[in-house]
Amino acid sequence: MRDCGKFFSKIVNSAKCEAQQLIYTMTEKVDAGIVLSDNEYFHLCKAYKCLEFIENQAIQASKVKARCVEVNDMHANSKCFFDFLRVKHFKDTISQLHLDGLVLNDGNFVAKTCSEHFKKLFGASYKSDEAWFDSLHESLRYTPQNVDSDMAAACEKNISEEEVYLALQSLRNGKAPGLDGITKEFVISFWPSIKNLVVQVCNEIWRDQKMPYSFKLGKIKLIPKRDIPKCIGDWRPITMMSIMYKIFAKVLHYGSNILSIR
């Protein structure tokens, strides 16, 4: 049994390395401005699913190991916590969906229907005759076409620690983390230890004008609009982004506001 465990662990580690290498390769292509083919995008999604499966297996193995040791108050609290998560996950699962007069009960078909719906929603193109488009062009009329030397210098300077920390503090508390699992509260708590790294990453993005593909990935969560949602339109999608994406977006936002005031 021990040999089987070692063999299984070796296979899992090999699959994990291959998935990570594939994701790295595809990310480099996207960052270089190359559009992925359908086949490449399919393999990229499979690689992310592989990593997710390996992570879930590791969590399950930790739970089994915890059940094999002597139970104490901490283990009892952990069991209560994981029971709560299972109940919450079951509550958030869409088990039934009404679509065009039909009632969908198959989980795979429900997931496919939801994915296609929100893929079309987020991929929808705008029309030049929409009101917000006219408002945008109206506001651009007041944007200076040329910048003076002071404004140019302000645009070219490095992002300071004060700017990053101001952007971090402006983020709302209690927000759900993105795929990185890091919250605003975590970054603030460990700011003295990680501030140099965060500022360095922001300046690297600003200097190279390129953001890592992983920073632009978000996790979509469906929030019910009604007590008993039935149709696909009864859920409102929100996208949970990584903390570095949020910080840099805020830095860029504050910088553009300062330049517009000048």
ABEGO torsion letter per residue (X at the ends): XAAAAAAAAAAAAAAAAAAAAAAAAAAAAAAAGBBBBAAAAAAAAAAAAAAAAAAAAAAAAAAAAAAABBBBAAAAAAAAAAAAAAAAAAAABBABBBBGGBBBABAAAAAAAAAAAAAAAAABBBBAABAAAAAAAAAAAABBABBBAAAAAAAABBBBAAAAAAAAAABBBGBBBBAAGBBAAAAAAAAAAAAAAAAAAAAAAAAAGBBBAAAABBBBBBBBABABBABAAABBBBBBBBAAAAAAAAAAAAAAAAAAAX
